[in-house]
Amino acid sequence: MASGRFLNFTLSAGCSCTLLLLVPSSSPTDEQMKHHCRSPQDREMAAPRARTSGSPLPVSAMLTAVVFSTLVFVAESAIGVNWGTVSFHKMKPSTVVDLLKDNNIQKVKLFEADPLVLRALMGSGIQVMVGIPNEMLAALSSSSAAADLWVRQNVSTYIGKGGADIRYIAVGNEPFLTSYADQFQSYVVPAMVNLQQSLVRANLAGYIKLVVPCNADAYEANVPSEGTFRPELTQIMTQLVSFLNQNGSPFVVNIYPFLSLYGNSDFPQDYAFFEGTTHPVMDGANTYSNAFDGNFDTLVAALSKLGYGNMPIVIGEIGWPTDGAVGANLTAARVFNQGLIKHVLSNKGTPLRPNVPPMDVYLFSLLDEGAKSTLPGNFERHWGIFSFDGQAKYALDLGLGHKKLRNAKNVQYLPARWCVANPSGDLSDVANHMKLACNAADCTTLNYGGSCNAIGEKGNVSYAFNSYYQLQMQNERSCDFDGLGMVTFLDPSVGDCRFLVGVTDTSSGFRPYQRWVIGCILILWQLWAFRI
């Protein structure tokens, strides 16, 4: 029987990488290593080192700490989703909230405190995890006033009777990535301390918990039972896990078997799924037949070595893309996600935690995000279980009462017209126009492994032209391309290759400048605090 091997690694500074390679006696080459970026804004900016401060724990927190350190919670897992908004074509937040409700999805994870999204979630009854971007951690770690401001503007404003049901605040997103080096590490715990004190002052600490979504390269091992956190993270992880335990918070981790398969040609394909494998990993008396269980138990072992082996674990991100790469397709995504849901909801648990599944599992992702960086791969824009306009990509039973997904209703589309290559045009000089269109819009499905890869040269041109045309809200001049483009009212979609029609709402998404302004305010606050 081949032995298993865990290989956790990251490439390309500023990109959010989450890999676990549990493979039979194999190691990847440098060319096989890949990375996973959450959004174009993931290249975080550096900031001054934080000042660390401590705070006494109230009696309730100490009692919670005792409970958390001695018990493993056995409540059934709940399935939630990540709702990202890095898209060229955005539905109204209210339409997305209706989509969540129609599918009985009761938990949603956000990557930032988008005011429009939080307002739409008010009164919905959906439990929310709201995120804080990494670039804000430095300011929040150095100033309790900045933490108070963030809580007041992004939490207190939206909660209360008839408000948003915010349950968690995610402090950063994978701040311990090896590609970040120590850019954010020192800010995490001080920021959490300040935010916790802010929650206490706002009388919210008993209801809202702080967490840190961690990447899988934060821990490593040859086999799951040997799991440890990376040596350079031992001290900070000890502090972090102690803080989580003291305040009744779970450990949040992101797991991506797809990236293991994508990044290593020797990775057994069946090991990425839940249907059994011909390449199980043997770890003493324990047998691992899928990458998820192996990854999960590596974390359990790492927590155990710090004295917190019973800490509740939440899966912050997990999923499978449907386009943009070999292996990223509708069938594989359906098989993986359905297998995951069935596995988790069976309450079978893992070898190191039998009958104890993850506390919650957030699928990545609810919707496709066509404006995300393609640095990790063209698949990065295609993780959604729904397309950008809320149309179910495949049949999926979330275990929430419906046997299949329900589509979004009342989506406001642009008129049913498309931009295609003019059949009378000379396409010999079309390359620059194609480059212009695809640099601005999303053409990832045209690449190798994509759903539109086989539609031919003229089809490729038409797809690129139409993507740009829809991005420009069907502006007539955006379909000219020096006479090479023309508008048609006949849908040019071919098989699985869909030529999209944009949506009319252009104000629904969280604009990058809004996030930039918030970050700058906090940084200026930090500089002012240091000055005095």
N, C-alpha and C positions, 0 to 999 in steps of 0.2 A: 504493500500500500504506500503510495507516495505521501510524503510529508507535506504539511501546509506551511505557507510562509506569508507573513503580513509585511507589506511594503507600503509605507505611508510617505508621500513626497509631494513637493510643490514646485512649480516652475513659474517664472515670469513675475517679477515684483509687481505688487499692486493687483494681482488677480487672485480671486478667492478660490483656492483649490481644496478639494475634498476627495481624497482617494484612499481606498483600501484595496490592497491586492493580497488576497489569500489564495495562493495558487500552489499546485503541486510542484515543489522543487524547481522553481523558475524565478528569474529576476529580469526586470525590464531593462532595455537599453535606454540611453538618454533620449533617443528619437521616439521611444514609445511613451515617454512621460508626457502627460497632458495636465491641463489646469482648468478650473471651473470658475468663471467670473459671474458675479451676481448682477452687475449692471455697469454701464459705462462710467458711473461715478465711483466705482470701487477703487480707483487709484487714489487712495486717501492721502491727505497732506500731513506732513510731520508737524509736531507741536512740542512745546517745552515740557520737561519732566514734571510730573505732578507732585504736590505736597500730600503726604499720606496723613490721615487722621483717623482716630478710632472713636467709637461711641459705645456707651454702655447699653446692654440689652435689657429691655423690659422683661418682667416676669413671664408674660405670655410668650415672648420669643424664646426664652430659655426652656419653657415647657414644651414648645414646639420642637426645639432642638433635641430634647430628650426623646420625643416620639419619633422624629425622623431618623435618629441615629440607631434606633433599636428595632424598627419595623420596616417591612417592605409593603408598600400599599398594593392591594390586590383588586382595586376597583377595575371594572372593564375599561379597555382602551376606548378612546373617542377619536374619530377621524375628522380632521380639520383640513384646511387648505391654506397655502400661501397666496396672497393677493398682491402681485407686483404690478406696477403701473408704468414701466418703462416701455411704452408703446407709441407708435405713430398714430394709431387709430384706437381711440378710447371710448368705450361706452360711458354713459352717465353713471356715476357711482350709485345712484338710486336703482338703476337697471341691474347693476351687478349685485347689489344687496338683495333685490328680488330674486335673482338667479340663485343666490345662496339659500334663500328661504324656500324657494320652490324645490330645491334638492335636499332640504332638511339638514343643511350644513350649519352646525351650531358653533363652530370654532374657526376663527380666521386669524392669520398672522400677517402683519403689515411690516414693511421694511422701513417706514418712516411715518411720522405723524402728519399725514396729509389731511389738512382741515376739511376738504370737501368729502373725503372718504369717511372721516370720523363723524361728520354731520350726517351723512347718509346712513351710518350704522346706528345712530341714536334711535332708541325705541324698537330696534329690530329683535332684541333678545339674543343676538349673536355675541358670543364671548370673544374678546379681542386681545391679541398680543400686539402691542405697538412697539416699533423699533426705533432705536437711536443710532444714526450713522456713526461710523468709527471716527470721522473727523471732528465730531463734537465731544469726544471723550476727554480730551485734554482740558478743555474749558470747564467741563462738568466736574472733573477730578480736582481742580484747583480752587473752585469757588462754590461755596454752599449757596450763595445768592443766585448764581447761574443755574444751579440745580433747582432751586425754588422757582425760578422763572420758567424753566422747562416744564416742570410738573404743573405749574399754574396754567400755562398756555396750552399744553398738549394733553393734559389729563383732567385736571379739575374743571376746565371749561366744558368738557363733554360728558361728564358723568353725573349721576344723580337720577332722580325720578324721571323716567322717560328719556334718559340719556344713553350713551354708549356704555356697554358692559365691559369695561377694560379690566382684565384680570392679570395680565403680565406686561411688564416693560422689558424689552430685550435691549440690554446695554451693549451696543455694538453688534457687529455681525462677523463672526469668525475672526476676532481680533488677534488670535494666536497663530495665524498662518505663518509657516516658515518663510514665505515670500515677503511678509511684512517685517521680518526680523524682530527687533524689539520696538518697533514704531509705536505700537499701541499697548503693549503688555503692561507697562507700569501704570497706565491710567485706569485700567479696568476696575480694580478693587476700590481705589479711592473714589472713583466716580460712583460706584455702587453705594459706598458709605454715605456720600453726600446726598444721593438720590433717596436712599432709605430714610435719612433724617428729614428730607423734604416731605416724603410720604407720611412720616410720623407727624410732622407739623400740620399737614393737611388732613390728618385723621383718616388716612387711607392705607396705612401700613398693614392693617389686619386683613385687607381685602385684595390689594394689588401686590404682586410679588415680582421681584427683580430676577432676571435670568440672563445668561450669556450664551447665545448660540455658538457652539464650538464646532470646529471642523474635525474630521476624522484623523488628520495628520497631527493632532495634538497628543495622540497616544500611539504606541507602537508595540510590536511583539512578533515573535516567530510563530507562536500559537496563542489562542485566546487567553488561556490561563496565565500566561506570562505577561499580560498587558501592563504597561506602565506609561505614565505621561513622559513626554520628552524630557531629558535631564534638565535642560534649561528652563523648563516650565514647572519643575517640582515645587519650588517655593511658592510661586504665584498660584498654582493650582491648589496647593494646600490651603492658602488663604481664601481662595475663591470658594472651594468646596465647603470650608468651615463657615463662610458667610452664608452660603446657600442653605446649609443645614440649620444654622441658627435662626434663619428667617423663614423657614418652611418652604423653600423654593426647590424645584427639581433641577437636575442637570439636563441641559438641552444640547443635543448633538445632531449634526447633519450627516447623513449616510447616503452615498451614491454608488451602488453597484455598477450602474451603467458606465461611470467614468473608469472604473477598474477594467471593465471589458474593453472600452474604447482605447484606453491607454496602454494595453498590454496584449499583444497578439497571442501570447501563451495562456491567457486567462481562460479557463474552461467556461464556455458560454452557458452551459446548463447550471453552473454554480451561481450565476448571477440571478437565477430565477428560483421559484419555490416548488418546482415539480419533481425534485430529486436530481441527483447528479451521479455521474460515473467517476467523479473525482472528489470524494468526500475528504475532509480534513480530519485527521485523527489527533486528538489531544488527550492523552491518557485514556480514561474510560469514556470520554465524550467524543461524539461524532458530529461533525458539522456538514450539513448538506446544502447550505446556502450562505452567500456572503453576508447577508444581513445579520444572521445569528452570530456568525463569527466576529463581525465588527462590533456588534452590541456587547458580546461577552468580553471582548478585549477591553472595552470601556468599564464594564463591571469589575474586571480584575484590577484595572488601574485605580478605580475608586476604592476598592477593597484594600489596596496597599497603602492608601492614605487614611484608612480607618472608617470609610463611608461606603462599604459594600452594599448597603441596603438603600442607598439614596434613590428616590424615584427618578426615572429617566424619561424625558420627552424627546421624540424624534422631531426636530424642528424643520427638516427638509428631507424629502425622499421622493423619487419619481423616475420617470423614463421619458425621454423626448420622442417625438413622432416624426421628425423630419430633419434633414440637414446632414446626415451621416449614415454610413452603412450600419445597420443594426438599430437605427433610430427610425422606427416606423410604427404605424397604427397597431399592427398585430402584436409586436413586441411590447409596446406600451400597455396595451390592454392586458396581456398575459402577466406582465410584471405587477402592475398596479392591482389587478384582481387577486393575484396570488398573495401579494403583500397584505391586502385587506383581509382576506380569508385567514391568513396565517396569524395576523395580529388579533383579530376578533375571536379566534378559536381559544384564546387564553392559554395556549399551550406553553408559551414562554420560551426560554432558551435553556441549554444545558446548565448554565450557572444560575439561572433564575427560572426554574420550572414553575409553570402555572402563574407566572407573574409577567404579563406583557408590558410594553411601554405604557406609561401613563396616558399620553396622547401621541398621535401621529399626524403631522401636517404634510399633506401631499404637496409636492412641488411639480406643477403649480396649477392654479385655477385657470388662468388664461395665458395664451401665447403673448410674448412681449417682443414685438418686432423691432424695437429700437435698442435692444441690448447689444453689448459688445460681442463680436464674433471671434474674439481673440482665442478663446478656448476651443472653438469649433463652430461650424455653422448650425449645429443642433441647438445652440444656446438660446435661440429665439423660439423654440418649439417644444417647451416642456408642458404646456397647458393640457389639461384634460378637456378644455373647451378652446375653440379658436378665439381670436381676438374679439369677435362679435358674439361670443356666448353660445356658439353652436357646438353641441357635443361631437367629439371626434370619433368616439367608439362607444359601444355598450359597456357600461361599468356600473356594478352594484356597490355602492359605498357602504352598504350595511346600515343605511339610515332610513329604510322604509320603502325606497323605490328600487325596482330591479334594474332600471337603467336611468341614465342622466336625462334631465329635462332641459330643453333649450331656453335661452333668454327670450323674453317677450318684449314686444314694443321697442325693438332696436331701431333707431333712426338712421337709415342708410342714405347715402347720396343717391342720385338717380341711377337707374340700371343702365349704365353705359361704360364702355371700356376703351382704352387706347391701344391700338395694335399696329403692327408694321403695315405700311401702305403697300399693297401687292404690286403696285406699279413703280415703286421706288427702287433705286439701286442701293442695295445693302452692303456694297463693297467697302464703303467708308463709314460704317455704322459703329465701329469700335469705340470711338470717343463718346458718342451719344450713349452707348451702353454703359460705359464707365461712369459718366455723369449720373445716369439714372440709378445705377446700383450703388454708387457711393452715397447717394442721398436716401434711397429707399431700400427695402428689403428684397434681395434676390437670392437668398440662401437656398431656396428650394431648387434652384437651377444647378447647383453644384453636385458633384459626384455623391451618390447616395440619396439625393433629394427626390422628392415626389415629382418634380418637373424636369428632371435631368434628361429625359428621353423624348422631349417634344420637338426636337429639331431646331435648326438655326433660326428660322423665321419665328418659330414659337418662342425661342429664347428672347429674341428681340421684342416680340409683342409683350411677353411677360414683364421684361424690364421697363418698357415704355409704360405699361399700365400701372405698375407699382409706383412709378414716379408721378403719373397722372393722378392717381388716387391720393397720394401724399400731398399733392398741391391742390386738393379739394376740387379736382376736375376742372381746374382753370384751363380754358380753351388753348391758351398759348403753350401750356405745359405738354401738349400732345403734338406739337409741331415737329420738333427734331429736324429742322431744315427740310421739311416736306416728307420725311421718312415715316411719320406717324399719321394715323387717322383715327377718328372716333367711330366706334361701331355700337349698335344697340343689340347685337347678337352675342351672347355669352361665349367667349372663346375658350372656356375651361375644357380640359381634355382629361378624361378619366379621373384619377386622383389629384391631378394638377388643377388647382382652383385659382382662377383669376379673380382677385378680390374686388369688391366694391366697398369704398370707405364708409365710415359712419359720419354723421353730420355734427356730432357734438365735439367741439374742439376745446372746451373749457374744463373738461371733467378730470383731466389728469393733473398730477402734482408737477408743476413746472420745475425744471432743474434750477432756475434762478431763485425760486422760492427757497429751496433747500440750501442753496449757496448763501442767500441772505441770512437765514437762520444761523448757519454755521459761522458766518462772519460776525454776527452780533455776539455770539458766545465767545469767539476768539478775542474780539475787542474788549469784552467784559473781562476776560482773563488778563489781557495786557494791562488794563486799568487797575485790576486787583493787585497785580505784581508791582505796579508803579507806586501804589500807596502802601 
